[in-house]
Amino acid sequence: MPSLRITPTIAIDESEIEERFVQSSGPGGQNVNKVATAVQLRFDVAASRALPEGLKPKIAKLAGRRMTAEGMLVIDARRFRTQERNRADARDRLIELIRRAATPVIRRIATRPTLASKTRRLDGKKRRAETKRGRGGRVDHD
């Protein structure tokens, strides 16, 4: 069975992805009311065997309103005029969402400012204060 490669360690089986084609609003000319070009991609995150358990809550958080209460991720793609391009767009958006969730968050290590950076900051503030103080005087008009 073909699979959709997400990361080197994560691949989703095609059978886990359900695609439905519906009529799209927007561009399409005379075809817009006849051809089902919009794609509704559904992926059951909660039941997926391809995803590690720790990744599922991250995907749910990133997905927001696109995730149903049952753990189903729904992606609507209706940006393009053809079914093929909308299908590719929906899959690309699914891959991007899972990759973003799989990327570990790098926490910033808090450091204290150096003495030199404190001095530079204070020097800058003093220069700015001098500039503003120079503006305070009255100007005589002849």
Salt bridges, closest charged atoms under 4 A:
GLU14 OE1 - ARG91 NH2 2.81
GLU18 OE2 - ARG20 NE 3.97
GLU19 OE1 - ARG87 NE 2.63
GLU19 OE2 - ARG91 NE 2.92
GLU53 OE2 - LYS56 NZ 2.92
ASP89 OD2 - ARG79 NE 3.75
ASP89 OD2 - ARG93 NH1 3.23
GLU130 OE2 - ARG133 NH1 2.39
